[in-house]
Amino acid sequence: MVDKRPNYLSPLDWSQRPPREVAEYERGYDQEGRPVILEPSFYKYDTAEYRQLKPQWIKFTEELLQAECIIIVGYSLPEMDTNARSSILTAFQINDGARWLVINHSESVCDLYRRLLR
C-alpha cells in the first residue's frame, strides 16, 4: 500500500534545498508518490520558487474540479492566499456534484466558508 500522506516542505531557504527536493516540488510528489505541499506563506506567490510550483496549483485546481468529496481541515482561507482561495471558490462553483466538509475550530472561519460557499 502506498502512503499518500502529504509531504510538507517549508518555502524558506529554497536555495539551500537539495536538487531532489527541488525536483519533487516541480513534479508535485516525492519519491514515494506522496503529494508535496508547500506550507502556508504570504510570500510564496512572488518568488522564483512559485514559478516552479505553478504546475502544482494547476493540478490542485484540476483535482478539486473532479473530486467527489472535498474535506478542508484547519485551513483558514486567508484573504492573501489568493491562489488557494481562487481554486476553492472555482471548484465550488463548477463542481456542483462534490460534497464539501470544512473542519475548523474557529467559528469565524466556518462562517467565512458559509458565506463564500453558497
C-alpha atoms as a printed R data frame, in Angstrom:
    type eleno elety resid chain resno       x      y       z
1   ATOM     1    CA   MET     A     1   0.000  0.000   0.000
2   ATOM     2    CA   VAL     A     2   1.347  3.411  -0.958
3   ATOM     3    CA   ASP     A     3   1.483  6.060   1.760
4   ATOM     4    CA   LYS     A     4  -0.422  9.029   0.306
5   ATOM     5    CA   ARG     A     5   0.033 11.368   3.260
6   ATOM     6    CA   PRO     A     6   1.326 14.733   2.047
7   ATOM     7    CA   ASN     A     7   4.943 15.698   2.478
8   ATOM     8    CA   TYR     A     8   5.056 19.268   3.806
9   ATOM     9    CA   LEU     A     9   8.076 21.374   2.967
10  ATOM    10    CA   SER     A    10   8.852 24.902   4.090
11  ATOM    11    CA   PRO     A    11   9.203 27.612   1.427
12  ATOM    12    CA   LEU     A    12  12.121 29.155   3.274
13  ATOM    13    CA   ASP     A    13  15.760 28.683   2.252
14  ATOM    14    CA   TRP     A    14  14.857 27.473  -1.231
15  ATOM    15    CA   SER     A    15  18.409 27.986  -2.453
16  ATOM    16    CA   GLN     A    16  19.606 25.581   0.233
17  ATOM    17    CA   ARG     A    17  17.341 22.744  -0.861
18  ATOM    18    CA   PRO     A    18  18.895 19.590  -2.316
19  ATOM    19    CA   PRO     A    19  18.171 19.034  -6.028
20  ATOM    20    CA   ARG     A    20  15.961 16.044  -5.119
21  ATOM    21    CA   GLU     A    21  13.577 18.300  -3.176
22  ATOM    22    CA   VAL     A    22  13.509 20.859  -5.982
23  ATOM    23    CA   ALA     A    23  12.606 18.070  -8.420
24  ATOM    24    CA   GLU     A    24   9.848 16.892  -6.048
25  ATOM    25    CA   TYR     A    25   8.369 20.375  -5.968
26  ATOM    26    CA   GLU     A    26   8.407 20.506  -9.749
27  ATOM    27    CA   ARG     A    27   6.724 17.085 -10.061
28  ATOM    28    CA   GLY     A    28   4.298 17.698  -7.214
29  ATOM    29    CA   TYR     A    29   5.089 14.436  -5.444
30  ATOM    30    CA   ASP     A    30   8.031 12.847  -3.639
31  ATOM    31    CA   GLN     A    31   9.930  9.598  -4.310
32  ATOM    32    CA   GLU     A    32   7.250  7.570  -2.513
33  ATOM    33    CA   GLY     A    33   4.441  9.114  -4.574
34  ATOM    34    CA   ARG     A    34   3.154 11.360  -1.761
35  ATOM    35    CA   PRO     A    35   1.957 14.849  -2.720
36  ATOM    36    CA   VAL     A    36   4.404 17.631  -1.895
37  ATOM    37    CA   ILE     A    37   2.588 20.581  -0.384
38  ATOM    38    CA   LEU     A    38   4.089 23.982   0.221
39  ATOM    39    CA   GLU     A    39   3.240 25.170   3.697
40  ATOM    40    CA   PRO     A    40   1.288 28.414   4.000
41  ATOM    41    CA   SER     A    41   3.234 31.613   3.423
42  ATOM    42    CA   PHE     A    42   2.234 35.060   2.234
43  ATOM    43    CA   TYR     A    43   5.488 35.221   0.274
44  ATOM    44    CA   LYS     A    44   5.009 32.147  -1.881
45  ATOM    45    CA   TYR     A    45   3.458 33.979  -4.860
46  ATOM    46    CA   ASP     A    46   6.251 36.431  -5.586
47  ATOM    47    CA   THR     A    47   9.271 34.186  -5.989
48  ATOM    48    CA   ALA     A    48  11.114 32.045  -8.491
49  ATOM    49    CA   GLU     A    49  10.008 29.064  -6.418
50  ATOM    50    CA   TYR     A    50   6.395 29.923  -7.131
51  ATOM    51    CA   ARG     A    51   7.011 29.566 -10.849
52  ATOM    52    CA   GLN     A    52   8.251 26.057 -10.142
53  ATOM    53    CA   LEU     A    53   5.158 25.371  -8.065
54  ATOM    54    CA   LYS     A    54   2.657 26.722 -10.588
55  ATOM    55    CA   PRO     A    55   2.038 23.216 -12.026
56  ATOM    56    CA   GLN     A    56   1.033 22.109  -8.512
57  ATOM    57    CA   TRP     A    57  -1.532 24.886  -8.279
58  ATOM    58    CA   ILE     A    58  -2.941 23.858 -11.642
59  ATOM    59    CA   LYS     A    59  -3.100 20.221 -10.506
60  ATOM    60    CA   PHE     A    60  -4.707 21.275  -7.216
61  ATOM    61    CA   THR     A    61  -7.480 23.074  -9.077
62  ATOM    62    CA   GLU     A    62  -7.954 20.198 -11.524
63  ATOM    63    CA   GLU     A    63  -8.281 17.712  -8.659
64  ATOM    64    CA   LEU     A    64 -10.813 19.907  -6.857
65  ATOM    65    CA   LEU     A    65 -12.838 20.159 -10.056
66  ATOM    66    CA   GLN     A    66 -13.021 16.348 -10.310
67  ATOM    67    CA   ALA     A    67 -13.358 15.423  -6.631
68  ATOM    68    CA   GLU     A    68 -16.500 13.778  -5.284
69  ATOM    69    CA   CYS     A    69 -15.748 14.821  -1.709
70  ATOM    70    CA   ILE     A    70 -13.585 17.729  -0.535
71  ATOM    71    CA   ILE     A    71 -12.556 17.939   3.109
72  ATOM    72    CA   ILE     A    72 -10.818 21.102   4.308
73  ATOM    73    CA   VAL     A    73  -9.164 20.636   7.685
74  ATOM    74    CA   GLY     A    74  -7.857 23.594   9.666
75  ATOM    75    CA   TYR     A    75  -7.352 25.925   6.714
76  ATOM    76    CA   SER     A    76  -8.498 29.472   7.472
77  ATOM    77    CA   LEU     A    77  -8.755 30.642   3.844
78  ATOM    78    CA   PRO     A    78  -6.807 33.865   4.400
79  ATOM    79    CA   GLU     A    79  -7.580 36.720   2.033
80  ATOM    80    CA   MET     A    80  -3.923 36.983   0.976
81  ATOM    81    CA   ASP     A    81  -3.759 33.344  -0.143
82  ATOM    82    CA   THR     A    82  -5.276 34.214  -3.493
83  ATOM    83    CA   ASN     A    83  -4.395 31.024  -5.366
84  ATOM    84    CA   ALA     A    84  -5.909 28.714  -2.781
85  ATOM    85    CA   ARG     A    85  -8.965 30.914  -2.384
86  ATOM    86    CA   SER     A    86  -9.465 31.141  -6.139
87  ATOM    87    CA   SER     A    87  -9.073 27.379  -6.613
88  ATOM    88    CA   ILE     A    88 -11.510 26.565  -3.819
89  ATOM    89    CA   LEU     A    89 -14.126 29.075  -4.988
90  ATOM    90    CA   THR     A    90 -13.799 27.992  -8.624
91  ATOM    91    CA   ALA     A    91 -14.184 24.334  -7.709
92  ATOM    92    CA   PHE     A    92 -17.200 25.070  -5.537
93  ATOM    93    CA   GLN     A    93 -18.924 26.937  -8.374
94  ATOM    94    CA   ILE     A    94 -18.075 24.460 -11.154
95  ATOM    95    CA   ASN     A    95 -18.018 21.069  -9.404
96  ATOM    96    CA   ASP     A    96 -21.614 21.085  -8.237
97  ATOM    97    CA   GLY     A    97 -21.590 17.323  -7.625
98  ATOM    98    CA   ALA     A    98 -18.902 17.464  -4.929
99  ATOM    99    CA   ARG     A    99 -19.699 17.177  -1.233
100 ATOM   100    CA   TRP     A   100 -17.790 19.657   0.958
101 ATOM   101    CA   LEU     A   101 -16.792 19.394   4.609
102 ATOM   102    CA   VAL     A   102 -14.931 22.130   6.477
103 ATOM   103    CA   ILE     A   103 -13.367 21.241   9.813
104 ATOM   104    CA   ASN     A   104 -12.063 24.210  11.777
105 ATOM   105    CA   HIS     A   105 -12.091 25.130  15.459
106 ATOM   106    CA   SER     A   106 -12.787 28.793  14.661
107 ATOM   107    CA   GLU     A   107 -16.440 29.693  14.284
108 ATOM   108    CA   SER     A   108 -15.461 32.842  12.364
109 ATOM   109    CA   VAL     A   109 -13.561 30.733   9.806
110 ATOM   110    CA   CYS     A   110 -16.545 28.411   9.453
111 ATOM   111    CA   ASP     A   111 -18.760 31.487   8.949
112 ATOM   112    CA   LEU     A   112 -16.382 32.695   6.228
113 ATOM   113    CA   TYR     A   113 -16.729 29.385   4.382
114 ATOM   114    CA   ARG     A   114 -20.513 29.503   4.815
115 ATOM   115    CA   ARG     A   115 -20.622 32.971   3.243
116 ATOM   116    CA   LEU     A   116 -18.286 32.133   0.362
117 ATOM   117    CA   LEU     A   117 -19.500 28.625  -0.418
118 ATOM   118    CA   ARG     A   118 -23.205 29.232  -1.021
